[in-house]
Amino acid sequence: LISDMAGVFLGGTVAQIAHRLGAVEPVLTHAQKNLPTYIQWKLCGEAIGVGLGCWLGMAPLMFREEGRAPLARDISATGFDA
């Protein structure tokens, strides 16, 4: 949930950074945006973006200390019953 919310709020920020780096959004007509090729590439780009975002979000797991208790055990040790 938090990652989805961050994605919504940071979407404009990412677009602004891309614009500052020189990326420009192509000017397309409404008819061009309805072409199957446009729709397919748009979906591919969105899927790749979500995949990269998930991979980036999992990157901290690579640096996890061995032997550390999983979060579920940490929470149960506090006596909090979810």
N, CA, C and O atoms as a Tinker XYZ file with bonds, in Angstrom:
   328  protein
     1  N      0.824000   -1.188000    0.000000    73     2
     2  CA     0.000000    0.000000    0.000000    64     1     3
     3  C      0.872000    1.256000    0.000000    63     2     4     5
     4  O      0.625000    2.199000   -0.752000    81     3
     5  N      1.889000    1.252000    0.851000    73     3     6
     6  CA     2.753000    2.430000    0.938000    64     5     7
     7  C      3.508000    2.644000   -0.366000    63     6     8     9
     8  O      3.665000    3.779000   -0.814000    81     7
     9  N      3.979000    1.555000   -0.980000    73     7    10
    10  CA     4.713000    1.702000   -2.233000    64     9    11
    11  C      3.802000    2.205000   -3.347000    63    10    12    13
    12  O      4.230000    2.989000   -4.194000    81    11
    13  N      2.551000    1.760000   -3.349000    73    11    14
    14  CA     1.600000    2.250000   -4.353000    64    13    15
    15  C      1.337000    3.743000   -4.171000    63    14    16    17
    16  O      1.282000    4.500000   -5.140000    81    15
    17  N      1.174000    4.149000   -2.915000    73    15    18
    18  CA     0.947000    5.567000   -2.647000    64    17    19
    19  C      2.168000    6.399000   -3.032000    63    18    20    21
    20  O      2.033000    7.485000   -3.595000    81    19
    21  N      3.348000    5.889000   -2.730000    73    19    22
    22  CA     4.569000    6.608000   -3.103000    64    21    23
    23  C      4.664000    6.728000   -4.616000    63    22    24    25
    24  O      5.077000    7.766000   -5.132000    81    23
    25  N      4.290000    5.683000   -5.324000    73    23    26
    26  CA     4.307000    5.732000   -6.785000    64    25    27
    27  C      3.386000    6.791000   -7.336000    63    26    28    29
    28  O      3.723000    7.481000   -8.298000    81    27
    29  N      2.224000    6.921000   -6.729000    73    27    30
    30  CA     1.268000    7.943000   -7.171000    64    29    31
    31  C      1.821000    9.341000   -6.924000    63    30    32    33
    32  O      1.744000   10.211000   -7.791000    81    31
    33  N      2.382000    9.548000   -5.727000    73    31    34
    34  CA     2.868000   10.881000   -5.379000    64    33    35
    35  C      4.170000   11.238000   -6.095000    63    34    36    37
    36  O      4.418000   12.412000   -6.371000    81    35
    37  N      4.999000   10.249000   -6.398000    73    35    38
    38  CA     6.289000   10.522000   -7.021000    64    37    39
    39  C      6.247000   10.480000   -8.546000    63    38    40    41
    40  O      7.246000   10.795000   -9.194000    81    39
    41  N      5.122000   10.102000   -9.125000    73    39    42
    42  CA     5.014000   10.030000  -10.571000    64    41    43
    43  C      5.334000   11.350000  -11.244000    63    42    44    45
    44  O      6.064000   11.382000  -12.234000    81    43
    45  N      4.799000   12.430000  -10.719000    73    43    46
    46  CA     5.081000   13.750000  -11.273000    64    45    47
    47  C      6.525000   14.156000  -11.070000    63    46    48    49
    48  O      7.110000   14.824000  -11.922000    81    47
    49  N      7.106000   13.760000   -9.948000    73    47    50
    50  CA     8.498000   14.081000   -9.668000    64    49    51
    51  C      9.422000   13.399000  -10.664000    63    50    52    53
    52  O     10.364000   14.010000  -11.168000    81    51
    53  N      9.151000   12.140000  -10.943000    73    51    54
    54  CA     9.961000   11.403000  -11.912000    64    53    55
    55  C      9.844000   12.047000  -13.291000    63    54    56    57
    56  O     10.837000   12.162000  -14.009000    81    55
    57  N      8.649000   12.462000  -13.661000    73    55    58
    58  CA     8.454000   13.129000  -14.950000    64    57    59
    59  C      9.228000   14.441000  -15.009000    63    58    60    61
    60  O      9.809000   14.769000  -16.043000    81    59
    61  N      9.244000   15.193000  -13.914000    73    59    62
    62  CA     9.990000   16.455000  -13.881000    64    61    63
    63  C     11.490000   16.215000  -14.011000    63    62    64    65
    64  O     12.177000   16.951000  -14.719000    81    63
    65  N     11.992000   15.204000  -13.342000    73    63    66
    66  CA    13.425000   14.884000  -13.431000    64    65    67
    67  C     13.775000   14.460000  -14.849000    63    66    68    69
    68  O     14.800000   14.876000  -15.389000    81    67
    69  N     12.936000   13.641000  -15.448000    73    67    70
    70  CA    13.180000   13.213000  -16.828000    64    69    71
    71  C     13.185000   14.411000  -17.768000    63    70    72    73
    72  O     14.006000   14.484000  -18.682000    81    71
    73  N     12.274000   15.345000  -17.546000    73    71    74
    74  CA    12.217000   16.547000  -18.384000    64    73    75
    75  C     13.488000   17.388000  -18.227000    63    74    76    77
    76  O     14.016000   17.915000  -19.207000    81    75
    77  N     13.974000   17.509000  -16.989000    73    75    78
    78  CA    15.207000   18.268000  -16.752000    64    77    79
    79  C     16.419000   17.605000  -17.379000    63    78    80    81
    80  O     17.380000   18.278000  -17.754000    81    79
    81  N     16.372000   16.273000  -17.493000    73    79    82
    82  CA    17.478000   15.546000  -18.116000    64    81    83
    83  C     17.414000   15.570000  -19.641000    63    82    84    85
    84  O     18.300000   15.046000  -20.316000    81    83
    85  N     16.353000   16.184000  -20.178000    73    83    86
    86  CA    16.275000   16.351000  -21.621000    64    85    87
    87  C     15.267000   15.453000  -22.310000    63    86    88    89
    88  O     15.123000   15.527000  -23.531000    81    87
    89  N     14.568000   14.610000  -21.575000    73    87    90
    90  CA    13.550000   13.759000  -22.192000    64    89    91
    91  C     12.330000   14.613000  -22.514000    63    90    92    93
    92  O     11.865000   15.388000  -21.679000    81    91
    93  N     11.831000   14.468000  -23.700000    73    91    94
    94  CA    10.644000   15.220000  -24.103000    64    93    95
    95  C      9.529000   14.241000  -24.443000    63    94    96    97
    96  O      9.765000   13.173000  -25.009000    81    95
    97  N      8.327000   14.622000  -24.090000    73    95    98
    98  CA     7.172000   13.796000  -24.406000    64    97    99
    99  C      6.770000   14.061000  -25.855000    63    98   100   101
   100  O      6.627000   15.214000  -26.261000    81    99
   101  N      6.590000   12.998000  -26.632000    73    99   102
   102  CA     6.231000   13.215000  -28.035000    64   101   103
   103  C      4.820000   13.793000  -28.157000    63   102   104   105
   104  O      3.925000   13.468000  -27.378000    81   103
   105  N      4.655000   14.641000  -29.138000    73   103   106
   106  CA     3.344000   15.228000  -29.403000    64   105   107
   107  C      2.619000   14.310000  -30.371000    63   106   108   109
   108  O      3.004000   14.181000  -31.533000    81   107
   109  N      1.564000   13.675000  -29.878000    73   107   110
   110  CA     0.803000   12.741000  -30.696000    64   109   111
   111  C     -0.642000   13.201000  -30.792000    63   110   112   113
   112  O     -1.183000   13.806000  -29.867000    81   111
   113  N     -1.250000   12.903000  -31.924000    73   111   114
   114  CA    -2.657000   13.226000  -32.101000    64   113   115
   115  C     -3.504000   12.179000  -31.390000    63   114   116   117
   116  O     -3.008000   11.126000  -30.989000    81   115
   117  N     -4.768000   12.480000  -31.243000    73   115   118
   118  CA    -5.690000   11.529000  -30.614000    64   117   119
   119  C     -5.761000   10.236000  -31.425000    63   118   120   121
   120  O     -5.830000    9.143000  -30.863000    81   119
   121  N     -5.744000   10.374000  -32.745000    73   119   122
   122  CA    -5.791000    9.190000  -33.612000    64   121   123
   123  C     -4.555000    8.319000  -33.421000    63   122   124   125
   124  O     -4.658000    7.093000  -33.407000    81   123
   125  N     -3.390000    8.942000  -33.272000    73   123   126
   126  CA    -2.163000    8.176000  -33.058000    64   125   127
   127  C     -2.193000    7.444000  -31.723000    63   126   128   129
   128  O     -1.704000    6.320000  -31.615000    81   127
   129  N     -2.770000    8.085000  -30.706000    73   127   130
   130  CA    -2.839000    7.453000  -29.396000    64   129   131
   131  C     -3.808000    6.267000  -29.376000    63   130   132   133
   132  O     -3.761000    5.448000  -28.458000    81   131
   133  N     -4.669000    6.170000  -30.362000    73   131   134
   134  CA    -5.605000    5.054000  -30.454000    64   133   135
   135  C     -5.060000    3.893000  -31.281000    63   134   136   137
   136  O     -5.712000    2.855000  -31.384000    81   135
   137  N     -3.887000    4.050000  -31.864000    73   135   138
   138  CA    -3.299000    2.975000  -32.667000    64   137   139
   139  C     -2.890000    1.811000  -31.764000    63   138   140   141
   140  O     -2.395000    2.034000  -30.659000    81   139
   141  N     -3.091000    0.578000  -32.219000    73   139   142
   142  CA    -2.704000   -0.587000  -31.421000    64   141   143
   143  C     -1.218000   -0.601000  -31.065000    63   142   144   145
   144  O     -0.851000   -1.041000  -29.976000    81   143
   145  N     -0.373000   -0.131000  -31.957000    73   143   146
   146  CA     1.067000   -0.105000  -31.687000    64   145   147
   147  C      1.375000    0.809000  -30.506000    63   146   148   149
   148  O      2.174000    0.460000  -29.637000    81   147
   149  N      0.741000    1.980000  -30.477000    73   147   150
   150  CA     0.947000    2.915000  -29.372000    64   149   151
   151  C      0.498000    2.293000  -28.059000    63   150   152   153
   152  O      1.202000    2.367000  -27.052000    81   151
   153  N     -0.664000    1.687000  -28.078000    73   151   154
   154  CA    -1.217000    1.094000  -26.858000    64   153   155
   155  C     -0.326000   -0.040000  -26.356000    63   154   156   157
   156  O     -0.089000   -0.156000  -25.153000    81   155
   157  N      0.172000   -0.881000  -27.273000    73   155   158
   158  CA     1.040000   -1.994000  -26.875000    64   157   159
   159  C      2.348000   -1.485000  -26.264000    63   158   160   161
   160  O      2.784000   -1.982000  -25.226000    81   159
   161  N      2.966000   -0.503000  -26.904000    73   159   162
   162  CA     4.229000    0.023000  -26.362000    64   161   163
   163  C      4.024000    0.751000  -25.043000    63   162   164   165
   164  O      4.879000    0.702000  -24.158000    81   163
   165  N      2.884000    1.428000  -24.914000    73   163   166
   166  CA     2.586000    2.105000  -23.658000    64   165   167
   167  C      2.450000    1.078000  -22.533000    63   166   168   169
   168  O      3.003000    1.274000  -21.451000    81   167
   169  N      1.726000   -0.006000  -22.773000    73   167   170
   170  CA     1.564000   -1.052000  -21.766000    64   169   171
   171  C      2.897000   -1.713000  -21.428000    63   170   172   173
   172  O      3.163000   -2.022000  -20.266000    81   171
   173  N      3.738000   -1.931000  -22.447000    73   171   174
   174  CA     5.063000   -2.520000  -22.196000    64   173   175
   175  C      5.898000   -1.590000  -21.320000    63   174   176   177
   176  O      6.564000   -2.043000  -20.389000    81   175
   177  N      5.863000   -0.309000  -21.612000    73   175   178
   178  CA     6.613000    0.657000  -20.813000    64   177   179
   179  C      6.126000    0.710000  -19.378000    63   178   180   181
   180  O      6.925000    0.792000  -18.445000    81   179
   181  N      4.813000    0.664000  -19.203000    73   179   182
   182  CA     4.263000    0.674000  -17.852000    64   181   183
   183  C      4.649000   -0.596000  -17.093000    63   182   184   185
   184  O      4.996000   -0.538000  -15.913000    81   183
   185  N      4.587000   -1.742000  -17.772000    73   183   186
   186  CA     4.945000   -3.010000  -17.128000    64   185   187
   187  C      6.421000   -3.027000  -16.738000    63   186   188   189
   188  O      6.775000   -3.494000  -15.655000    81   187
   189  N      7.275000   -2.522000  -17.617000    73   187   190
   190  CA     8.705000   -2.464000  -17.302000    64   189   191
   191  C      8.943000   -1.516000  -16.123000    63   190   192   193
   192  O      9.761000   -1.807000  -15.252000    81   191
   193  N      8.241000   -0.397000  -16.092000    73   191   194
   194  CA     8.377000    0.544000  -14.989000    64   193   195
   195  C      7.963000   -0.061000  -13.657000    63   194   196   197
   196  O      8.640000    0.133000  -12.647000    81   195
   197  N      6.862000   -0.790000  -13.650000    73   195   198
   198  CA     6.415000   -1.445000  -12.416000    64   197   199
   199  C      7.417000   -2.516000  -11.999000    63   198   200   201
   200  O      7.745000   -2.643000  -10.820000    81   199
   201  N      7.903000   -3.287000  -12.978000    73   199   202
   202  CA     8.885000   -4.330000  -12.670000    64   201   203
   203  C     10.165000   -3.756000  -12.082000    63   202   204   205
   204  O     10.687000   -4.275000  -11.096000    81   203
   205  N     10.670000   -2.690000  -12.684000    73   203   206
   206  CA    11.873000   -2.055000  -12.153000    64   205   207
   207  C     11.632000   -1.458000  -10.773000    63   206   208   209
   208  O     12.500000   -1.510000   -9.903000    81   207
   209  N     10.449000   -0.893000  -10.583000    73   207   210
   210  CA    10.112000   -0.339000   -9.270000    64   209   211
   211  C     10.058000   -1.415000   -8.198000    63   210   212   213
   212  O     10.524000   -1.207000   -7.078000    81   211
   213  N      9.491000   -2.562000   -8.540000    73   211   214
   214  CA     9.451000   -3.676000   -7.580000    64   213   215
   215  C     10.858000   -4.175000   -7.287000    63   214   216   217
   216  O     11.199000   -4.444000   -6.136000    81   215
   217  N     11.668000   -4.299000   -8.324000    73   215   218
   218  CA    13.043000   -4.761000   -8.131000    64   217   219
   219  C     13.814000   -3.786000   -7.251000    63   218   220   221
   220  O     14.557000   -4.197000   -6.359000    81   219
   221  N     13.636000   -2.505000   -7.505000    73   219   222
   222  CA    14.308000   -1.489000   -6.696000    64   221   223
   223  C     13.812000   -1.534000   -5.256000    63   222   224   225
   224  O     14.595000   -1.363000   -4.322000    81   223
   225  N     12.527000   -1.762000   -5.075000    73   223   226
   226  CA    11.975000   -1.856000   -3.737000    64   225   227
   227  C     12.467000   -3.067000   -2.957000    63   226   228   229
   228  O     12.519000   -3.040000   -1.728000    81   227
   229  N     12.830000   -4.132000   -3.673000    73   227   230
   230  CA    13.342000   -5.337000   -3.014000    64   229   231
   231  C     14.851000   -5.283000   -2.798000    63   230   232   233
   232  O     15.403000   -6.154000   -2.125000    81   231
   233  N     15.515000   -4.298000   -3.343000    73   231   234
   234  CA    16.975000   -4.209000   -3.232000    64   233   235
   235  C     17.474000   -4.235000   -1.784000    63   234   236   237
   236  O     18.510000   -4.848000   -1.527000    81   235
   237  N     16.793000   -3.606000   -0.833000    73   235   238
   238  CA    17.293000   -3.679000    0.550000    64   237   239
   239  C     17.349000   -5.107000    1.104000    63   238   240   241
   240  O     18.098000   -5.379000    2.042000    81   239
   241  N     16.573000   -6.000000    0.535000    73   239   242
   242  CA    16.596000   -7.388000    1.008000    64   241   243
   243  C     17.941000   -8.050000    0.737000    63   242   244   245
   244  O     18.305000   -9.015000    1.409000    81   243
   245  N     18.676000   -7.542000   -0.237000    73   243   246
   246  CA    19.996000   -8.106000   -0.525000    64   245   247
   247  C     20.981000   -7.803000    0.590000    63   246   248   249
   248  O     21.981000   -8.504000    0.741000    81   247
   249  N     20.711000   -6.769000    1.370000    73   247   250
   250  CA    21.625000   -6.350000    2.424000    64   249   251
   251  C     21.150000   -6.771000    3.813000    63   250   252   253
   252  O     21.624000   -6.259000    4.828000    81   251
   253  N     20.225000   -7.694000    3.839000    73   251   254
   254  CA    19.668000   -8.162000    5.100000    64   253   255
   255  C     20.718000   -8.955000    5.869000    63   254   256   257
   256  O     21.440000   -9.772000    5.297000    81   255
   257  N     20.789000   -8.706000    7.147000    73   255   258
   258  CA    21.740000   -9.417000    7.992000    64   257   259
   259  C     21.265000  -10.857000    8.185000    63   258   260   261
   260  O     20.096000  -11.093000    8.491000    81   259
   261  N     22.164000  -11.810000    8.007000    73   259   262
   262  CA    21.820000  -13.209000    8.225000    64   261   263
   263  C     21.589000  -13.442000    9.710000    63   262   264   265
   264  O     22.269000  -12.856000   10.552000    81   263
   265  N     20.655000  -14.274000   10.017000    73   263   266
   266  CA    20.387000  -14.612000   11.397000    64   265   267
   267  C     19.436000  -13.663000   12.097000    63   266   268   269
   268  O     19.015000  -13.922000   13.225000    81   267
   269  N     19.097000  -12.580000   11.448000    73   267   270
   270  CA    18.161000  -11.639000   12.056000    64   269   271
   271  C     16.761000  -12.227000   11.963000    63   270   272   273
   272  O     16.402000  -12.823000   10.947000    81   271
   273  N     15.994000  -12.069000   12.984000    73   271   274
   274  CA    14.651000  -12.641000   13.002000    64   273   275
   275  C     13.768000  -11.957000   11.968000    63   274   276   277
   276  O     13.852000  -10.742000   11.785000    81   275
   277  N     12.929000  -12.724000   11.296000    73   275   278
   278  CA    11.992000  -12.105000   10.348000    64   277   279
   279  C     11.035000  -11.168000   11.071000    63   278   280   281
   280  O     10.843000  -11.277000   12.282000    81   279
   281  N     10.454000  -10.276000   10.345000    73   279   282
   282  CA     9.561000   -9.276000   10.923000    64   281   283
   283  C      8.408000   -9.932000   11.670000    63   282   284   285
   284  O      7.994000   -9.440000   12.720000    81   283
   285  N      7.889000  -11.025000   11.146000    73   283   286
   286  CA     6.759000  -11.681000   11.808000    64   285   287
   287  C      7.134000  -12.128000   13.216000    63   286   288   289
   288  O      6.334000  -11.981000   14.139000    81   287
   289  N      8.331000  -12.667000   13.396000    73   287   290
   290  CA     8.750000  -13.090000   14.731000    64   289   291
   291  C      9.004000  -11.884000   15.624000    63   290   292   293
   292  O      8.726000  -11.929000   16.822000    81   291
   293  N      9.527000  -10.808000   15.052000    73   291   294
   294  CA     9.755000   -9.595000   15.837000    64   293   295
   295  C      8.442000   -9.048000   16.385000    63   294   296   297
   296  O      8.356000   -8.651000   17.547000    81   295
   297  N      7.414000   -9.034000   15.527000    73   295   298
   298  CA     6.122000   -8.514000   15.942000    64   297   299
   299  C      5.479000   -9.415000   16.986000    63   298   300   301
   300  O      4.908000   -8.924000   17.960000    81   299
   301  N      5.567000  -10.749000   16.792000    73   299   302
   302  CA     4.945000  -11.652000   17.755000    64   301   303
   303  C      5.633000  -11.589000   19.111000    63   302   304   305
   304  O      4.999000  -11.846000   20.134000    81   303
   305  N      6.914000  -11.254000   19.136000    73   303   306
   306  CA     7.638000  -11.149000   20.411000    64   305   307
   307  C      7.168000   -9.952000   21.223000    63   306   308   309
   308  O      7.364000   -9.909000   22.438000    81   307
   309  N      6.549000   -8.982000   20.563000    73   307   310
   310  CA     6.073000   -7.801000   21.290000    64   309   311
   311  C      4.756000   -8.074000   21.989000    63   310   312   313
   312  O      4.322000   -7.276000   22.821000    81   311
   313  N      4.108000   -9.194000   21.667000    73   311   314
   314  CA     2.819000   -9.507000   22.275000    64   313   315
   315  C      1.658000   -8.906000   21.523000    63   314   316   317
   316  O      0.508000   -9.080000   21.926000    81   315
   317  N      1.927000   -8.209000   20.449000    73   315   318
   318  CA     0.873000   -7.615000   19.639000    64   317   319
   319  C      0.259000   -8.695000   18.763000    63   318   320   321
   320  O      0.976000   -9.378000   18.033000    81   319
   321  N     -1.046000   -8.858000   18.824000    73   319   322
   322  CA    -1.721000   -9.883000   18.037000    64   321   323
   323  C     -2.436000   -9.229000   16.884000    63   322   324   325
   324  O     -3.412000   -8.506000   17.082000    81   323
   325  N     -1.959000   -9.478000   15.672000    73   323   326
   326  CA    -2.560000   -8.851000   14.490000    64   325   327
   327  C     -3.696000   -9.658000   13.956000    63   326   328
   328  O     -4.314000   -9.273000   12.963000    81   327
